[in-house]
Amino acid sequence: MSNTIKLNFINRSNDTNNSDVVIFQKNVASNFDEHHIAWKVIKTPNHKESHPINYSTNFQVAASDSYGNFTPHLSAYDGSSFEMVEKASGYTLQPSQYFATNIDEVEIQNNLELGSINTNCYKDGKLLATKRNIAPGQKAVFKFNPKIYIGVTSEVEEGQILNPAIISKINTEINLFEIQSADIVMTGGGSEPFNFSLENVTYIPVELE
């Protein structure tokens, strides 16, 4: 069974301001000092235009240093754990021999003797979340519920940290639990507030014993 949810954004709004649509997720493993990243930005969709979105239930992780050097992306699953270590060839991000403390989370441990690292999560090849300045001996923890947050904004690029003013305006939460495919339909605009809803929803078939 595919681990990718097929979504299709459709603009049925009356927007005339050439607004952008931003989608992001929240790292629910952390309740403080959390940066929300613009995972997807749909640029100025016209009326009745659509935009396909592949939402994988899995994601990838990587680490970077203060010089802007990034490790290769590694596939991550709930319960997996990674560590940043120093080898003869240099700094390396590798799977840990241990599972994450919580089987619903993913951990990245900084096991370097010196130097902080930044940790990043990617979904569909695009930056999804980040935790910065992880000191030696510390770890970053990530957990994502099958929910996305979507709203209308402007002048935001994919991979950008969303400021609190933008976050406060994005209050639509879409639950993707047990969904196989669906349309995300945007309505409203003009004198009406924007609204996002799911249509043509297909659920994952129930397996009978």
DOMARPA-383702 format. One line per 4 residues: number of its first residue (from 0); for each residue z negated, y negated, x negated of N, C-alpha, C. Coordinates in steps of 0.2 Angstrom, whole numbers, plus 5000, padded with zeros to 4 digits. Layout:
BEGIN
NUM	Z,Y,X,Z,Y,X,Z,Y,X | ...
This chain:
BEGIN
0	5000,5006,4996,5000,5000,5000,5000,4994,4996 | 5004,4989,4997,5005,4983,4993,4998,4979,4994 | 4996,4976,4988,4990,4972,4988,4992,4964,4988 | 4998,4963,4991,5001,4956,4992,5001,4954,4999
4	4998,4949,5001,4999,4947,5008,5005,4942,5008 | 5010,4943,5013,5016,4939,5013,5014,4933,5018 | 5014,4927,5016,5013,4921,5020,5019,4917,5020 | 5020,4914,5026,5026,4909,5026,5024,4903,5029
8	5024,4897,5026,5022,4891,5028,5027,4888,5032 | 5026,4885,5038,5031,4882,5042,5028,4875,5044 | 5032,4870,5043,5031,4863,5045,5033,4862,5052 | 5029,4861,5057,5031,4859,5064,5028,4853,5066
12	5026,4849,5061,5022,4843,5062,5027,4837,5063 | 5024,4832,5065,5027,4825,5066,5026,4821,5060 | 5025,4823,5055,5023,4819,5049,5030,4815,5047 | 5029,4809,5045,5034,4805,5043,5033,4802,5036
16	5027,4804,5033,5025,4801,5027,5027,4805,5021 | 5031,4810,5022,5032,4814,5016,5026,4816,5012 | 5021,4819,5016,5015,4821,5013,5016,4828,5010 | 5012,4830,5005,5012,4836,5002,5006,4840,5005
20	5007,4847,5005,5002,4852,5007,4999,4855,5001 | 4992,4855,5001,4989,4859,4995,4985,4865,4998 | 4985,4870,4993,4981,4876,4995,4977,4878,4989 | 4970,4879,4990,4966,4881,4985,4961,4886,4987
24	4957,4890,4983,4952,4894,4984,4946,4892,4981 | 4940,4895,4984,4933,4893,4981,4930,4899,4977 | 4928,4897,4971,4924,4902,4968,4917,4903,4970 | 4916,4908,4975,4909,4908,4978,4904,4911,4974
28	4905,4913,4968,4900,4915,4963,4896,4910,4960 | 4899,4903,4961,4895,4898,4959,4895,4892,4964 | 4889,4889,4965,4888,4884,4970,4887,4877,4967 | 4887,4877,4960,4886,4870,4957,4891,4869,4952
32	4893,4863,4950,4897,4861,4945,4904,4865,4945 | 4906,4866,4951,4912,4870,4952,4918,4865,4953 | 4924,4867,4949,4930,4863,4950,4935,4867,4954 | 4937,4864,4959,4942,4867,4964,4949,4865,4961
36	4954,4870,4960,4960,4869,4957,4966,4869,4963 | 4970,4865,4962,4976,4865,4967,4981,4871,4965 | 4980,4876,4969,4983,4883,4967,4991,4882,4969 | 4992,4880,4975,4999,4879,4977,4999,4872,4980
40	5005,4869,4978,5007,4862,4981,5014,4863,4984 | 5014,4862,4991,5021,4862,4994,5023,4855,4995 | 5028,4853,4991,5030,4846,4990,5034,4844,4996 | 5032,4839,5000,5036,4835,5005,5040,4840,5010
44	5037,4845,5013,5041,4849,5017,5043,4845,5023 | 5050,4846,5025,5053,4842,5031,5051,4846,5037 | 5052,4843,5043,5051,4846,5049,5055,4853,5050 | 5052,4858,5052,5055,4865,5053,5056,4868,5046
48	5055,4865,5040,5056,4869,5034,5050,4874,5033 | 5052,4879,5029,5047,4885,5028,5047,4885,5020 | 5041,4889,5018,5040,4890,5011,5036,4896,5010 | 5039,4901,5007,5035,4908,5007,5030,4907,5001
52	5024,4911,5003,5019,4911,4998,5016,4918,4998 | 5016,4921,4991,5014,4927,4990,5006,4927,4988 | 5002,4930,4992,4995,4930,4990,4993,4937,4988 | 4991,4937,4982,4989,4944,4979,4982,4944,4980
56	4979,4950,4981,4972,4951,4981,4969,4952,4974 | 4973,4953,4969,4971,4953,4962,4973,4947,4959 | 4970,4946,4953,4972,4940,4949,4971,4942,4942 | 4973,4937,4937,4973,4938,4930,4968,4933,4927
60	4965,4934,4921,4961,4930,4918,4963,4929,4911 | 4961,4923,4908,4963,4921,4901,4958,4916,4899 | 4957,4915,4892,4953,4911,4889,4956,4906,4885 | 4953,4900,4884,4957,4895,4879,4951,4892,4875
64	4953,4889,4870,4949,4885,4866,4950,4877,4866 | 4946,4874,4862,4947,4866,4862,4953,4864,4859 | 4957,4868,4856,4963,4866,4853,4969,4867,4858 | 4968,4870,4863,4973,4871,4868,4976,4878,4867
68	4973,4883,4864,4976,4889,4862,4974,4894,4868 | 4978,4898,4871,4977,4902,4877,4978,4909,4875 | 4973,4914,4877,4974,4921,4876,4979,4923,4881 | 4982,4929,4880,4987,4932,4885,4983,4934,4891
72	4986,4934,4897,4983,4935,4903,4982,4943,4904 | 4976,4944,4907,4974,4951,4908,4973,4952,4915 | 4975,4958,4918,4974,4959,4925,4966,4960,4926 | 4964,4957,4932,4957,4958,4934,4956,4960,4941
76	4951,4964,4942,4949,4967,4948,4942,4966,4949 | 4939,4967,4955,4932,4966,4957,4928,4971,4953 | 4923,4969,4950,4919,4973,4945,4921,4973,4938 | 4927,4970,4936,4929,4971,4929,4925,4965,4925
80	4925,4967,4919,4921,4962,4914,4925,4961,4908 | 4925,4955,4905,4929,4954,4899,4925,4951,4894 | 4927,4951,4888,4923,4947,4882,4928,4944,4877 | 4926,4939,4875,4929,4935,4870,4926,4937,4863
84	4930,4940,4858,4927,4942,4852,4931,4940,4846 | 4928,4940,4840,4932,4938,4834,4934,4944,4831 | 4941,4945,4829,4943,4951,4826,4947,4948,4819 | 4949,4953,4815,4952,4951,4809,4959,4946,4811
88	4962,4948,4816,4968,4944,4818,4966,4938,4822 | 4960,4936,4823,4958,4930,4827,4954,4932,4833 | 4953,4926,4837,4949,4927,4843,4953,4931,4848 | 4950,4936,4852,4953,4940,4856,4949,4941,4863
92	4953,4940,4868,4950,4942,4875,4951,4949,4877 | 4946,4953,4878,4947,4960,4879,4943,4963,4885 | 4945,4968,4888,4940,4971,4893,4934,4974,4890 | 4928,4973,4893,4922,4975,4891,4921,4982,4892
96	4916,4985,4889,4915,4992,4890,4910,4993,4896 | 4908,4987,4898,4903,4987,4904,4906,4984,4910 | 4904,4986,4916,4906,4983,4922,4902,4977,4923 | 4905,4972,4928,4901,4966,4930,4895,4968,4933
100	4890,4964,4932,4884,4965,4935,4884,4966,4943 | 4889,4962,4946,4890,4963,4953,4897,4966,4954 | 4898,4971,4958,4904,4974,4958,4909,4970,4962 | 4907,4965,4965,4912,4960,4969,4914,4954,4965
104	4912,4954,4958,4913,4948,4954,4917,4950,4948 | 4919,4946,4944,4923,4947,4938,4919,4942,4933 | 4917,4945,4927,4914,4941,4922,4918,4941,4916 | 4917,4935,4912,4920,4934,4906,4915,4931,4901
108	4913,4935,4896,4907,4934,4892,4910,4931,4885 | 4907,4926,4883,4908,4923,4876,4904,4926,4871 | 4907,4931,4867,4903,4935,4862,4905,4932,4855 | 4908,4926,4855,4909,4923,4848,4902,4920,4845
112	4902,4920,4839,4896,4917,4835,4896,4910,4836 | 4902,4907,4836,4902,4899,4836,4908,4898,4840 | 4907,4892,4844,4913,4889,4848,4913,4891,4855 | 4913,4886,4859,4913,4887,4867,4921,4888,4869
116	4921,4891,4874,4928,4893,4877,4928,4891,4884 | 4935,4890,4886,4936,4889,4893,4939,4895,4896 | 4937,4897,4903,4939,4903,4906,4943,4901,4912 | 4949,4905,4913,4954,4903,4918,4955,4909,4922
120	4956,4908,4929,4959,4913,4933,4966,4911,4936 | 4970,4916,4936,4977,4915,4939,4979,4919,4944 | 4983,4917,4949,4985,4921,4955,4992,4919,4956 | 4997,4924,4956,5004,4923,4957,5006,4919,4951
124	5003,4919,4945,5005,4916,4939,5003,4909,4939 | 4999,4906,4944,4997,4899,4944,4990,4899,4943 | 4987,4893,4940,4980,4892,4939,4976,4892,4946 | 4971,4896,4947,4967,4897,4953,4960,4894,4952
128	4957,4895,4946,4950,4892,4945,4949,4892,4938 | 4944,4888,4936,4942,4887,4929,4935,4886,4928 | 4932,4888,4923,4925,4886,4921,4925,4885,4914 | 4923,4879,4912,4924,4876,4905,4917,4876,4901
132	4918,4876,4895,4913,4875,4890,4908,4881,4891 | 4910,4887,4890,4906,4893,4890,4903,4894,4883 | 4897,4893,4882,4894,4893,4875,4894,4900,4873 | 4893,4902,4866,4892,4908,4864,4885,4911,4867
136	4886,4918,4870,4881,4921,4873,4881,4920,4881 | 4885,4915,4883,4885,4914,4890,4891,4917,4893 | 4891,4917,4900,4897,4920,4903,4899,4916,4909 | 4905,4917,4911,4908,4914,4917,4909,4919,4922
140	4907,4918,4929,4907,4923,4934,4912,4920,4939 | 4916,4924,4942,4921,4922,4947,4921,4927,4953 | 4921,4925,4959,4922,4929,4965,4926,4925,4970 | 4931,4928,4973,4935,4925,4978,4935,4929,4985
144	4933,4926,4990,4934,4929,4996,4941,4928,4999 | 4943,4933,5003,4950,4932,5005,4951,4926,5010 | 4950,4920,5008,4951,4914,5012,4954,4909,5007 | 4958,4905,5011,4961,4900,5007,4960,4893,5011
148	4960,4888,5008,4959,4881,5011,4965,4877,5010 | 4967,4874,5016,4974,4871,5016,4973,4864,5019 | 4977,4859,5017,4976,4852,5019,4982,4848,5017 | 4983,4842,5019,4988,4837,5018,4985,4832,5013
152	4989,4831,5008,4987,4826,5002,4993,4823,4999 | 4992,4819,4994,4998,4816,4991,4996,4815,4983 | 5001,4815,4979,5000,4814,4972,4996,4819,4969 | 4996,4825,4971,4993,4831,4968,4998,4836,4965
156	4996,4838,4959,5001,4843,4955,4997,4850,4955 | 5001,4855,4955,4998,4862,4954,4994,4862,4948 | 4989,4866,4948,4984,4866,4942,4980,4861,4941 | 4980,4855,4945,4976,4850,4944,4969,4851,4947
160	4964,4848,4944,4957,4848,4947,4957,4843,4953 | 4955,4846,4959,4955,4841,4965,4948,4837,4965 | 4949,4831,4966,4943,4826,4966,4939,4827,4973 | 4933,4825,4973,4929,4826,4979,4932,4822,4985
164	4936,4817,4984,4939,4813,4990,4944,4817,4993 | 4948,4821,4989,4953,4825,4992,4950,4831,4995 | 4945,4834,4992,4941,4840,4995,4938,4839,5002 | 4935,4833,5002,4932,4831,5009,4937,4831,5014
168	4943,4830,5013,4948,4829,5018,4952,4836,5020 | 4950,4841,5016,4953,4847,5017,4948,4852,5020 | 4948,4853,5027,4943,4856,5030,4945,4862,5034 | 4952,4864,5033,4954,4870,5036,4953,4876,5032
172	4950,4881,5034,4949,4887,5031,4952,4893,5035 | 4956,4897,5031,4960,4902,5034,4958,4909,5031 | 4956,4913,5036,4953,4919,5033,4959,4925,5033 | 4960,4928,5028,4966,4932,5027,4963,4940,5027
176	4957,4941,5029,4954,4947,5029,4958,4952,5033 | 4960,4958,5030,4964,4963,5034,4971,4961,5036 | 4974,4955,5034,4980,4953,5036,4985,4955,5031 | 4991,4958,5033,4997,4960,5029,5002,4954,5028
180	5003,4951,5034,5008,4945,5034,5006,4940,5039 | 5009,4934,5038,5007,4929,5044,5011,4923,5042 | 5012,4919,5047,5015,4912,5047,5009,4907,5047 | 5009,4902,5042,5004,4897,5043,5008,4891,5045
184	5007,4889,5051,5010,4884,5055,5006,4877,5055 | 5010,4872,5052,5007,4865,5052,5009,4861,5058 | 5005,4859,5062,5007,4854,5068,5003,4848,5067 | 5004,4843,5072,5000,4837,5072,5005,4832,5068
188	5001,4827,5065,5005,4822,5062,5006,4816,5067 | 5008,4810,5064,5009,4804,5068,5002,4802,5070 | 5001,4801,5077,4995,4799,5079,4990,4805,5080 | 4992,4811,5079,4987,4817,5079,4985,4819,5073
192	4979,4822,5072,4977,4825,5066,4981,4831,5064 | 4982,4833,5058,4986,4839,5056,4981,4845,5058 | 4985,4850,5060,4982,4857,5061,4986,4862,5058 | 4982,4867,5056,4985,4873,5053,4982,4879,5056
196	4987,4884,5058,4985,4890,5062,4990,4895,5060 | 4987,4902,5061,4991,4908,5060,4995,4910,5066 | 5001,4912,5065,5005,4915,5070,5009,4921,5067 | 5011,4925,5072,5015,4931,5070,5011,4935,5064
200	5005,4936,5066,5000,4940,5061,5001,4947,5062 | 5002,4950,5056,5002,4958,5056,4996,4960,5052 | 4993,4965,5054,4987,4967,5051,4988,4973,5047 | 4984,4975,5042,4984,4981,5039,4983,4987,5043
204	4987,4992,5044,4986,4997,5048,4980,5001,5047 | 4976,5003,5052,4970,5007,5051,4972,5014,5050 | 4969,5017,5044,4970,5024,5042,4966,5028,5046 | 4968,5033,5050,4964,5038,5054,4963,5044,5050
208	4957,5046,5050,4955,5052,5046,4957,5058,5050
